[in-house]
Amino acid sequence: MGNNDFFTVTYKILSYLKYCYENGINPDPNILNADTFNISKVQFVNTLQMLSDHGYISGVRFTSAKIEGIVISGLHNASITVEGLQYLAENTMMKKAYKIFKEFRDWLPGY
């Protein structure tokens, strides 16, 4: 996986929103943007829209505009949901399990 594939970007966005939640701060739109995640604005909008549609984030509004396409507003109100927190927890556990399995496999002769 690359640094700008959907799952990596999703994990980073949700991790940032989790950090904001845990520290009682509003997300900074200067941080929560396409440039921060080294992706295009179209990919950023699409990713946020998918996260919102699947219930991982809330507070972000999407408006269709003729020239700009979809315009995002309310980034400073973005927040992670229970589903988003669960996504992070499950993916963290999967990464740990993979790392343990990989280490175990390295101990086995012939693998």
Backbone atoms as SQL, in Angstrom:
CREATE TABLE atoms (id INTEGER PRIMARY KEY, chain TEXT, resi INTEGER, resn TEXT, atom TEXT, x REAL, y REAL, z REAL);
INSERT INTO atoms VALUES
  (1, 'A', 1, 'MET', 'N', 0.828, -1.181, 0.000),
  (2, 'A', 1, 'MET', 'CA', 0.000, 0.000, 0.000),
  (3, 'A', 1, 'MET', 'C', 0.876, 1.249, 0.000),
  (4, 'A', 2, 'GLY', 'N', 0.463, 2.230, -0.766),
  (5, 'A', 2, 'GLY', 'CA', 1.186, 3.489, -0.815),
  (6, 'A', 2, 'GLY', 'C', 0.735, 4.415, 0.287),
  (7, 'A', 3, 'ASN', 'N', 1.410, 5.521, 0.398),
  (8, 'A', 3, 'ASN', 'CA', 1.065, 6.499, 1.429),
  (9, 'A', 3, 'ASN', 'C', -0.199, 7.277, 1.106),
  (10, 'A', 4, 'ASN', 'N', -0.660, 7.187, -0.152),
  (11, 'A', 4, 'ASN', 'CA', -1.858, 7.941, -0.501),
  (12, 'A', 4, 'ASN', 'C', -3.004, 7.049, -0.965),
  (13, 'A', 5, 'ASP', 'N', -2.934, 5.759, -0.657),
  (14, 'A', 5, 'ASP', 'CA', -4.060, 4.901, -0.999),
  (15, 'A', 5, 'ASP', 'C', -5.211, 5.159, -0.017),
  (16, 'A', 6, 'PHE', 'N', -6.388, 4.728, -0.386),
  (17, 'A', 6, 'PHE', 'CA', -7.595, 5.023, 0.392),
  (18, 'A', 6, 'PHE', 'C', -7.451, 4.636, 1.859),
  (19, 'A', 7, 'PHE', 'N', -6.982, 3.437, 2.131),
  (20, 'A', 7, 'PHE', 'CA', -6.950, 2.957, 3.512),
  (21, 'A', 7, 'PHE', 'C', -5.927, 3.704, 4.360),
  (22, 'A', 8, 'THR', 'N', -4.801, 4.064, 3.773),
  (23, 'A', 8, 'THR', 'CA', -3.798, 4.833, 4.510),
  (24, 'A', 8, 'THR', 'C', -4.319, 6.228, 4.829),
  (25, 'A', 9, 'VAL', 'N', -4.910, 6.881, 3.827),
  (26, 'A', 9, 'VAL', 'CA', -5.461, 8.227, 4.031),
  (27, 'A', 9, 'VAL', 'C', -6.601, 8.176, 5.045),
  (28, 'A', 10, 'THR', 'N', -7.457, 7.177, 4.927),
  (29, 'A', 10, 'THR', 'CA', -8.566, 7.015, 5.878),
  (30, 'A', 10, 'THR', 'C', -8.038, 6.880, 7.298),
  (31, 'A', 11, 'TYR', 'N', -7.030, 6.044, 7.481),
  (32, 'A', 11, 'TYR', 'CA', -6.456, 5.829, 8.808),
  (33, 'A', 11, 'TYR', 'C', -5.877, 7.135, 9.367),
  (34, 'A', 12, 'LYS', 'N', -5.201, 7.898, 8.520),
  (35, 'A', 12, 'LYS', 'CA', -4.608, 9.160, 8.970),
  (36, 'A', 12, 'LYS', 'C', -5.682, 10.187, 9.342),
  (37, 'A', 13, 'ILE', 'N', -6.713, 10.303, 8.518),
  (38, 'A', 13, 'ILE', 'CA', -7.791, 11.258, 8.806),
  (39, 'A', 13, 'ILE', 'C', -8.480, 10.890, 10.109),
  (40, 'A', 14, 'LEU', 'N', -8.832, 9.619, 10.245),
  (41, 'A', 14, 'LEU', 'CA', -9.526, 9.191, 11.461),
  (42, 'A', 14, 'LEU', 'C', -8.627, 9.327, 12.688),
  (43, 'A', 15, 'SER', 'N', -7.349, 9.067, 12.529),
  (44, 'A', 15, 'SER', 'CA', -6.414, 9.220, 13.658),
  (45, 'A', 15, 'SER', 'C', -6.328, 10.676, 14.097),
  (46, 'A', 16, 'TYR', 'N', -6.303, 11.591, 13.131),
  (47, 'A', 16, 'TYR', 'CA', -6.273, 13.019, 13.471),
  (48, 'A', 16, 'TYR', 'C', -7.554, 13.425, 14.196),
  (49, 'A', 17, 'LEU', 'N', -8.703, 12.970, 13.691),
  (50, 'A', 17, 'LEU', 'CA', -9.975, 13.313, 14.342),
  (51, 'A', 17, 'LEU', 'C', -10.079, 12.684, 15.731),
  (52, 'A', 18, 'LYS', 'N', -9.512, 11.514, 15.900),
  (53, 'A', 18, 'LYS', 'CA', -9.481, 10.880, 17.225),
  (54, 'A', 18, 'LYS', 'C', -8.615, 11.709, 18.174),
  (55, 'A', 19, 'TYR', 'N', -7.486, 12.170, 17.689),
  (56, 'A', 19, 'TYR', 'CA', -6.618, 13.030, 18.492),
  (57, 'A', 19, 'TYR', 'C', -7.373, 14.287, 18.930),
  (58, 'A', 20, 'CYS', 'N', -8.082, 14.907, 17.986),
  (59, 'A', 20, 'CYS', 'CA', -8.862, 16.112, 18.313),
  (60, 'A', 20, 'CYS', 'C', -9.908, 15.803, 19.375),
  (61, 'A', 21, 'TYR', 'N', -10.603, 14.683, 19.208),
  (62, 'A', 21, 'TYR', 'CA', -11.632, 14.273, 20.170),
  (63, 'A', 21, 'TYR', 'C', -11.031, 14.077, 21.560),
  (64, 'A', 22, 'GLU', 'N', -9.932, 13.361, 21.623),
  (65, 'A', 22, 'GLU', 'CA', -9.320, 13.033, 22.917),
  (66, 'A', 22, 'GLU', 'C', -8.734, 14.261, 23.612),
  (67, 'A', 23, 'ASN', 'N', -8.401, 15.288, 22.840),
  (68, 'A', 23, 'ASN', 'CA', -7.804, 16.485, 23.420),
  (69, 'A', 23, 'ASN', 'C', -8.768, 17.659, 23.494),
  (70, 'A', 24, 'GLY', 'N', -10.038, 17.420, 23.138),
  (71, 'A', 24, 'GLY', 'CA', -11.060, 18.440, 23.264),
  (72, 'A', 24, 'GLY', 'C', -10.846, 19.654, 22.381),
  (73, 'A', 25, 'ILE', 'N', -10.301, 19.431, 21.191),
  (74, 'A', 25, 'ILE', 'CA', -10.062, 20.546, 20.274),
  (75, 'A', 25, 'ILE', 'C', -10.822, 20.322, 18.970),
  (76, 'A', 26, 'ASN', 'N', -11.103, 21.411, 18.283),
  (77, 'A', 26, 'ASN', 'CA', -11.722, 21.323, 16.964),
  (78, 'A', 26, 'ASN', 'C', -10.635, 21.063, 15.928),
  (79, 'A', 27, 'PRO', 'N', -10.944, 20.295, 14.898),
  (80, 'A', 27, 'PRO', 'CA', -9.960, 20.073, 13.837),
  (81, 'A', 27, 'PRO', 'C', -9.560, 21.384, 13.173),
  (82, 'A', 28, 'ASP', 'N', -8.324, 21.488, 12.795),
  (83, 'A', 28, 'ASP', 'CA', -7.802, 22.661, 12.119),
  (84, 'A', 28, 'ASP', 'C', -7.881, 22.431, 10.605),
  (85, 'A', 29, 'PRO', 'N', -8.673, 23.227, 9.868),
  (86, 'A', 29, 'PRO', 'CA', -8.762, 23.059, 8.408),
  (87, 'A', 29, 'PRO', 'C', -7.423, 23.243, 7.702),
  (88, 'A', 30, 'ASN', 'N', -6.463, 23.891, 8.368),
  (89, 'A', 30, 'ASN', 'CA', -5.126, 24.008, 7.788),
  (90, 'A', 30, 'ASN', 'C', -4.356, 22.696, 7.873),
  (91, 'A', 31, 'ILE', 'N', -4.809, 21.805, 8.733),
  (92, 'A', 31, 'ILE', 'CA', -4.215, 20.465, 8.842),
  (93, 'A', 31, 'ILE', 'C', -5.079, 19.457, 8.087),
  (94, 'A', 32, 'LEU', 'N', -6.380, 19.542, 8.264),
  (95, 'A', 32, 'LEU', 'CA', -7.313, 18.608, 7.637),
  (96, 'A', 32, 'LEU', 'C', -7.592, 19.076, 6.205),
  (97, 'A', 33, 'ASN', 'N', -6.623, 18.801, 5.315),
  (98, 'A', 33, 'ASN', 'CA', -6.766, 19.185, 3.912),
  (99, 'A', 33, 'ASN', 'C', -5.963, 18.244, 3.023),
  (100, 'A', 34, 'ALA', 'N', -6.167, 18.356, 1.733),
  (101, 'A', 34, 'ALA', 'CA', -5.539, 17.453, 0.765),
  (102, 'A', 34, 'ALA', 'C', -4.014, 17.514, 0.816),
  (103, 'A', 35, 'ASP', 'N', -3.465, 18.702, 0.973),
  (104, 'A', 35, 'ASP', 'CA', -2.010, 18.856, 0.975),
  (105, 'A', 35, 'ASP', 'C', -1.347, 18.105, 2.125),
  (106, 'A', 36, 'THR', 'N', -1.972, 18.113, 3.283),
  (107, 'A', 36, 'THR', 'CA', -1.430, 17.416, 4.446),
  (108, 'A', 36, 'THR', 'C', -1.249, 15.928, 4.163),
  (109, 'A', 37, 'PHE', 'N', -2.200, 15.347, 3.429),
  (110, 'A', 37, 'PHE', 'CA', -2.180, 13.907, 3.173),
  (111, 'A', 37, 'PHE', 'C', -1.554, 13.573, 1.820),
  (112, 'A', 38, 'ASN', 'N', -1.015, 14.609, 1.161),
  (113, 'A', 38, 'ASN', 'CA', -0.329, 14.437, -0.123),
  (114, 'A', 38, 'ASN', 'C', -1.215, 13.735, -1.163),
  (115, 'A', 39, 'ILE', 'N', -2.466, 14.207, -1.250),
  (116, 'A', 39, 'ILE', 'CA', -3.412, 13.662, -2.217),
  (117, 'A', 39, 'ILE', 'C', -4.074, 14.820, -2.959),
  (118, 'A', 40, 'SER', 'N', -4.765, 14.492, -4.029),
  (119, 'A', 40, 'SER', 'CA', -5.470, 15.529, -4.782),
  (120, 'A', 40, 'SER', 'C', -6.699, 15.989, -4.010),
  (121, 'A', 41, 'LYS', 'N', -7.177, 17.167, -4.360),
  (122, 'A', 41, 'LYS', 'CA', -8.386, 17.680, -3.715),
  (123, 'A', 41, 'LYS', 'C', -9.579, 16.795, -4.020),
  (124, 'A', 42, 'VAL', 'N', -9.617, 16.241, -5.220),
  (125, 'A', 42, 'VAL', 'CA', -10.719, 15.336, -5.588),
  (126, 'A', 42, 'VAL', 'C', -10.685, 14.088, -4.710),
  (127, 'A', 43, 'GLN', 'N', -9.501, 13.500, -4.520),
  (128, 'A', 43, 'GLN', 'CA', -9.394, 12.321, -3.664),
  (129, 'A', 43, 'GLN', 'C', -9.761, 12.663, -2.224),
  (130, 'A', 44, 'PHE', 'N', -9.360, 13.841, -1.759),
  (131, 'A', 44, 'PHE', 'CA', -9.673, 14.258, -0.396),
  (132, 'A', 44, 'PHE', 'C', -11.182, 14.381, -0.205),
  (133, 'A', 45, 'VAL', 'N', -11.842, 15.063, -1.145),
  (134, 'A', 45, 'VAL', 'CA', -13.302, 15.217, -1.072),
  (135, 'A', 45, 'VAL', 'C', -13.979, 13.853, -1.115),
  (136, 'A', 46, 'ASN', 'N', -13.565, 13.006, -2.047),
  (137, 'A', 46, 'ASN', 'CA', -14.178, 11.679, -2.172),
  (138, 'A', 46, 'ASN', 'C', -13.982, 10.842, -0.913),
  (139, 'A', 47, 'THR', 'N', -12.788, 10.916, -0.338),
  (140, 'A', 47, 'THR', 'CA', -12.503, 10.148, 0.880),
  (141, 'A', 47, 'THR', 'C', -13.376, 10.635, 2.037),
  (142, 'A', 48, 'LEU', 'N', -13.433, 11.947, 2.236),
  (143, 'A', 48, 'LEU', 'CA', -14.274, 12.482, 3.306),
  (144, 'A', 48, 'LEU', 'C', -15.738, 12.121, 3.089),
  (145, 'A', 49, 'GLN', 'N', -16.184, 12.175, 1.841),
  (146, 'A', 49, 'GLN', 'CA', -17.578, 11.854, 1.564),
  (147, 'A', 49, 'GLN', 'C', -17.868, 10.381, 1.868),
  (148, 'A', 50, 'MET', 'N', -16.947, 9.495, 1.507),
  (149, 'A', 50, 'MET', 'CA', -17.133, 8.073, 1.823),
  (150, 'A', 50, 'MET', 'C', -17.138, 7.850, 3.336),
  (151, 'A', 51, 'LEU', 'N', -16.220, 8.517, 4.051),
  (152, 'A', 51, 'LEU', 'CA', -16.176, 8.365, 5.507),
  (153, 'A', 51, 'LEU', 'C', -17.470, 8.861, 6.140),
  (154, 'A', 52, 'SER', 'N', -18.002, 9.943, 5.610),
  (155, 'A', 52, 'SER', 'CA', -19.268, 10.480, 6.111),
  (156, 'A', 52, 'SER', 'C', -20.427, 9.543, 5.769),
  (157, 'A', 53, 'ASP', 'N', -20.469, 9.085, 4.528),
  (158, 'A', 53, 'ASP', 'CA', -21.550, 8.185, 4.083),
  (159, 'A', 53, 'ASP', 'C', -21.592, 6.888, 4.877),
  (160, 'A', 54, 'HIS', 'N', -20.419, 6.406, 5.297),
  (161, 'A', 54, 'HIS', 'CA', -20.358, 5.150, 6.055),
  (162, 'A', 54, 'HIS', 'C', -20.424, 5.362, 7.566),
  (163, 'A', 55, 'GLY', 'N', -20.601, 6.619, 7.980),
  (164, 'A', 55, 'GLY', 'CA', -20.801, 6.902, 9.401),
  (165, 'A', 55, 'GLY', 'C', -19.546, 6.961, 10.234),
  (166, 'A', 56, 'TYR', 'N', -18.367, 7.093, 9.608),
  (167, 'A', 56, 'TYR', 'CA', -17.126, 7.162, 10.365),
  (168, 'A', 56, 'TYR', 'C', -16.822, 8.569, 10.868),
  (169, 'A', 57, 'ILE', 'N', -17.357, 9.576, 10.177),
  (170, 'A', 57, 'ILE', 'CA', -17.186, 10.960, 10.595),
  (171, 'A', 57, 'ILE', 'C', -18.523, 11.683, 10.510),
  (172, 'A', 58, 'SER', 'N', -18.622, 12.796, 11.215),
  (173, 'A', 58, 'SER', 'CA', -19.823, 13.631, 11.136),
  (174, 'A', 58, 'SER', 'C', -19.392, 15.092, 11.176),
  (175, 'A', 59, 'GLY', 'N', -20.351, 15.976, 10.893),
  (176, 'A', 59, 'GLY', 'CA', -20.102, 17.412, 10.991),
  (177, 'A', 59, 'GLY', 'C', -19.631, 18.087, 9.725),
  (178, 'A', 60, 'VAL', 'N', -19.260, 17.313, 8.717),
  (179, 'A', 60, 'VAL', 'CA', -18.788, 17.883, 7.462),
  (180, 'A', 60, 'VAL', 'C', -19.970, 17.954, 6.500),
  (181, 'A', 61, 'ARG', 'N', -20.055, 19.081, 5.770),
  (182, 'A', 61, 'ARG', 'CA', -21.143, 19.247, 4.800),
  (183, 'A', 61, 'ARG', 'C', -20.569, 19.280, 3.397),
  (184, 'A', 62, 'PHE', 'N', -21.288, 18.673, 2.469),
  (185, 'A', 62, 'PHE', 'CA', -20.881, 18.613, 1.078),
  (186, 'A', 62, 'PHE', 'C', -21.950, 19.295, 0.235),
  (187, 'A', 63, 'THR', 'N', -21.522, 20.236, -0.601),
  (188, 'A', 63, 'THR', 'CA', -22.440, 20.980, -1.451),
  (189, 'A', 63, 'THR', 'C', -21.949, 20.891, -2.888),
  (190, 'A', 64, 'SER', 'N', -22.846, 20.590, -3.799),
  (191, 'A', 64, 'SER', 'CA', -22.482, 20.552, -5.224),
  (192, 'A', 64, 'SER', 'C', -22.405, 21.968, -5.764),
  (193, 'A', 65, 'ALA', 'N', -21.358, 22.223, -6.515),
  (194, 'A', 65, 'ALA', 'CA', -21.186, 23.520, -7.168),
  (195, 'A', 65, 'ALA', 'C', -20.842, 23.263, -8.627),
  (196, 'A', 66, 'LYS', 'N', -21.355, 24.070, -9.513),
  (197, 'A', 66, 'LYS', 'CA', -21.178, 23.845, -10.943),
  (198, 'A', 66, 'LYS', 'C', -19.711, 23.871, -11.358),
  (199, 'A', 67, 'ILE', 'N', -18.975, 24.827, -10.882),
  (200, 'A', 67, 'ILE', 'CA', -17.585, 24.970, -11.322),
  (201, 'A', 67, 'ILE', 'C', -16.631, 24.140, -10.472),
  (202, 'A', 68, 'GLU', 'N', -16.763, 24.213, -9.161),
  (203, 'A', 68, 'GLU', 'CA', -15.820, 23.538, -8.264),
  (204, 'A', 68, 'GLU', 'C', -16.101, 22.060, -8.073),
  (205, 'A', 69, 'GLY', 'N', -17.251, 21.570, -8.469),
  (206, 'A', 69, 'GLY', 'CA', -17.636, 20.193, -8.181),
  (207, 'A', 69, 'GLY', 'C', -18.271, 20.154, -6.808),
  (208, 'A', 70, 'ILE', 'N', -17.740, 19.362, -5.923),
  (209, 'A', 70, 'ILE', 'CA', -18.273, 19.280, -4.559),
  (210, 'A', 70, 'ILE', 'C', -17.426, 20.163, -3.647),
  (211, 'A', 71, 'VAL', 'N', -18.095, 20.999, -2.881),
  (212, 'A', 71, 'VAL', 'CA', -17.419, 21.902, -1.947),
  (213, 'A', 71, 'VAL', 'C', -17.652, 21.378, -0.539),
  (214, 'A', 72, 'ILE', 'N', -16.573, 21.328, 0.234),
  (215, 'A', 72, 'ILE', 'CA', -16.652, 20.875, 1.629),
  (216, 'A', 72, 'ILE', 'C', -16.752, 22.087, 2.532),
  (217, 'A', 73, 'SER', 'N', -17.638, 22.006, 3.506),
  (218, 'A', 73, 'SER', 'CA', -17.683, 23.047, 4.534),
  (219, 'A', 73, 'SER', 'C', -17.828, 22.378, 5.894),
  (220, 'A', 74, 'GLY', 'N', -17.488, 23.095, 6.915),
  (221, 'A', 74, 'GLY', 'CA', -17.615, 22.575, 8.272),
  (222, 'A', 74, 'GLY', 'C', -16.476, 21.690, 8.720),
  (223, 'A', 75, 'LEU', 'N', -15.305, 21.799, 8.072),
  (224, 'A', 75, 'LEU', 'CA', -14.177, 20.959, 8.500),
  (225, 'A', 75, 'LEU', 'C', -13.820, 21.193, 9.960),
  (226, 'A', 76, 'HIS', 'N', -13.990, 22.414, 10.447),
  (227, 'A', 76, 'HIS', 'CA', -13.678, 22.702, 11.854),
  (228, 'A', 76, 'HIS', 'C', -14.689, 22.028, 12.798),
  (229, 'A', 77, 'ASN', 'N', -15.809, 21.551, 12.237),
  (230, 'A', 77, 'ASN', 'CA', -16.807, 20.818, 13.023),
  (231, 'A', 77, 'ASN', 'C', -16.721, 19.307, 12.832),
  (232, 'A', 78, 'ALA', 'N', -15.783, 18.858, 12.026),
  (233, 'A', 78, 'ALA', 'CA', -15.649, 17.423, 11.770),
  (234, 'A', 78, 'ALA', 'C', -15.358, 16.687, 13.071),
  (235, 'A', 79, 'SER', 'N', -15.943, 15.517, 13.203),
  (236, 'A', 79, 'SER', 'CA', -15.655, 14.712, 14.393),
  (237, 'A', 79, 'SER', 'C', -15.735, 13.231, 14.034),
  (238, 'A', 80, 'ILE', 'N', -15.000, 12.459, 14.776),
  (239, 'A', 80, 'ILE', 'CA', -15.016, 11.018, 14.594),
  (240, 'A', 80, 'ILE', 'C', -16.227, 10.454, 15.340),
  (241, 'A', 81, 'THR', 'N', -16.829, 9.439, 14.776),
  (242, 'A', 81, 'THR', 'CA', -17.979, 8.797, 15.404),
  (243, 'A', 81, 'THR', 'C', -17.536, 7.512, 16.109),
  (244, 'A', 82, 'VAL', 'N', -18.457, 6.878, 16.778),
  (245, 'A', 82, 'VAL', 'CA', -18.170, 5.589, 17.420),
  (246, 'A', 82, 'VAL', 'C', -17.713, 4.582, 16.364),
  (247, 'A', 83, 'GLU', 'N', -18.356, 4.615, 15.199),
  (248, 'A', 83, 'GLU', 'CA', -17.973, 3.708, 14.114),
  (249, 'A', 83, 'GLU', 'C', -16.545, 3.984, 13.649),
  (250, 'A', 84, 'GLY', 'N', -16.174, 5.271, 13.597),
  (251, 'A', 84, 'GLY', 'CA', -14.811, 5.641, 13.218),
  (252, 'A', 84, 'GLY', 'C', -13.797, 5.165, 14.239),
  (253, 'A', 85, 'LEU', 'N', -14.127, 5.298, 15.513),
  (254, 'A', 85, 'LEU', 'CA', -13.247, 4.807, 16.577),
  (255, 'A', 85, 'LEU', 'C', -13.097, 3.289, 16.495),
  (256, 'A', 86, 'GLN', 'N', -14.183, 2.620, 16.202),
  (257, 'A', 86, 'GLN', 'CA', -14.148, 1.160, 16.065),
  (258, 'A', 86, 'GLN', 'C', -13.279, 0.764, 14.876),
  (259, 'A', 87, 'TYR', 'N', -13.396, 1.470, 13.760),
  (260, 'A', 87, 'TYR', 'CA', -12.568, 1.209, 12.582),
  (261, 'A', 87, 'TYR', 'C', -11.085, 1.293, 12.946),
  (262, 'A', 88, 'LEU', 'N', -10.711, 2.359, 13.660),
  (263, 'A', 88, 'LEU', 'CA', -9.313, 2.514, 14.073),
  (264, 'A', 88, 'LEU', 'C', -8.867, 1.379, 14.980),
  (265, 'A', 89, 'ALA', 'N', -9.702, 1.019, 15.936),
  (266, 'A', 89, 'ALA', 'CA', -9.346, -0.048, 16.877),
  (267, 'A', 89, 'ALA', 'C', -9.153, -1.371, 16.152),
  (268, 'A', 90, 'GLU', 'N', -10.051, -1.694, 15.247),
  (269, 'A', 90, 'GLU', 'CA', -9.947, -2.960, 14.519),
  (270, 'A', 90, 'GLU', 'C', -8.726, -2.979, 13.620),
  (271, 'A', 91, 'ASN', 'N', -8.425, -1.878, 12.967),
  (272, 'A', 91, 'ASN', 'CA', -7.267, -1.836, 12.090),
  (273, 'A', 91, 'ASN', 'C', -5.972, -1.866, 12.870),
  (274, 'A', 92, 'THR', 'N', -5.945, -1.275, 14.054),
  (275, 'A', 92, 'THR', 'CA', -4.768, -1.341, 14.897),
  (276, 'A', 92, 'THR', 'C', -4.528, -2.781, 15.345),
  (277, 'A', 93, 'MET', 'N', -5.588, -3.475, 15.716),
  (278, 'A', 93, 'MET', 'CA', -5.458, -4.875, 16.127),
  (279, 'A', 93, 'MET', 'C', -4.990, -5.743, 14.961),
  (280, 'A', 94, 'MET', 'N', -5.500, -5.478, 13.758),
  (281, 'A', 94, 'MET', 'CA', -5.092, -6.245, 12.584),
  (282, 'A', 94, 'MET', 'C', -3.610, -6.024, 12.288),
  (283, 'A', 95, 'LYS', 'N', -3.130, -4.797, 12.419),
  (284, 'A', 95, 'LYS', 'CA', -1.721, -4.513, 12.171),
  (285, 'A', 95, 'LYS', 'C', -0.845, -5.239, 13.191),
  (286, 'A', 96, 'LYS', 'N', -1.263, -5.227, 14.453),
  (287, 'A', 96, 'LYS', 'CA', -0.500, -5.929, 15.483),
  (288, 'A', 96, 'LYS', 'C', -0.488, -7.429, 15.221),
  (289, 'A', 97, 'ALA', 'N', -1.627, -7.995, 14.845),
  (290, 'A', 97, 'ALA', 'CA', -1.711, -9.424, 14.548),
  (291, 'A', 97, 'ALA', 'C', -0.819, -9.777, 13.363),
  (292, 'A', 98, 'TYR', 'N', -0.819, -8.954, 12.327),
  (293, 'A', 98, 'TYR', 'CA', 0.025, -9.196, 11.159),
  (294, 'A', 98, 'TYR', 'C', 1.494, -9.164, 11.561),
  (295, 'A', 99, 'LYS', 'N', 1.881, -8.184, 12.380),
  (296, 'A', 99, 'LYS', 'CA', 3.273, -8.063, 12.805),
  (297, 'A', 99, 'LYS', 'C', 3.698, -9.293, 13.601),
  (298, 'A', 100, 'ILE', 'N', 2.839, -9.752, 14.504),
  (299, 'A', 100, 'ILE', 'CA', 3.148, -10.945, 15.303),
  (300, 'A', 100, 'ILE', 'C', 3.275, -12.163, 14.394),
  (301, 'A', 101, 'PHE', 'N', 2.335, -12.314, 13.442),
  (302, 'A', 101, 'PHE', 'CA', 2.382, -13.439, 12.521),
  (303, 'A', 101, 'PHE', 'C', 3.663, -13.400, 11.696),
  (304, 'A', 102, 'LYS', 'N', 4.033, -12.207, 11.217),
  (305, 'A', 102, 'LYS', 'CA', 5.236, -12.064, 10.400),
  (306, 'A', 102, 'LYS', 'C', 6.466, -12.443, 11.209),
  (307, 'A', 103, 'GLU', 'N', 6.541, -11.993, 12.471),
  (308, 'A', 103, 'GLU', 'CA', 7.677, -12.347, 13.323),
  (309, 'A', 103, 'GLU', 'C', 7.723, -13.852, 13.568),
  (310, 'A', 104, 'PHE', 'N', 6.563, -14.448, 13.799),
  (311, 'A', 104, 'PHE', 'CA', 6.491, -15.886, 14.023),
  (312, 'A', 104, 'PHE', 'C', 6.960, -16.636, 12.783),
  (313, 'A', 105, 'ARG', 'N', 6.506, -16.177, 11.614),
  (314, 'A', 105, 'ARG', 'CA', 6.883, -16.811, 10.353),
  (315, 'A', 105, 'ARG', 'C', 8.390, -16.730, 10.146),
  (316, 'A', 106, 'ASP', 'N', 9.000, -15.631, 10.574),
  (317, 'A', 106, 'ASP', 'CA', 10.455, -15.472, 10.416),
  (318, 'A', 106, 'ASP', 'C', 11.233, -16.461, 11.280),
  (319, 'A', 107, 'TRP', 'N', 10.643, -16.931, 12.368),
  (320, 'A', 107, 'TRP', 'CA', 11.298, -17.906, 13.231),
  (321, 'A', 107, 'TRP', 'C', 11.277, -19.308, 12.627),
  (322, 'A', 108, 'LEU', 'N', 10.269, -19.569, 11.786),
  (323, 'A', 108, 'LEU', 'CA', 10.126, -20.904, 11.220),
  (324, 'A', 108, 'LEU', 'C', 11.142, -21.151, 10.130),
  (325, 'A', 109, 'PRO', 'N', 11.808, -22.314, 10.170),
  (326, 'A', 109, 'PRO', 'CA', 12.778, -22.603, 9.121),
  (327, 'A', 109, 'PRO', 'C', 12.072, -22.863, 7.777),
  (328, 'A', 110, 'GLY', 'N', 12.687, -22.375, 6.710),
  (329, 'A', 110, 'GLY', 'CA', 12.157, -22.640, 5.370),
  (330, 'A', 110, 'GLY', 'C', 11.099, -21.668, 4.907),
  (331, 'A', 111, 'TYR', 'N', 10.805, -20.603, 5.648),
  (332, 'A', 111, 'TYR', 'CA', 9.773, -19.639, 5.228),
  (333, 'A', 111, 'TYR', 'C', 10.355, -18.329, 4.861);
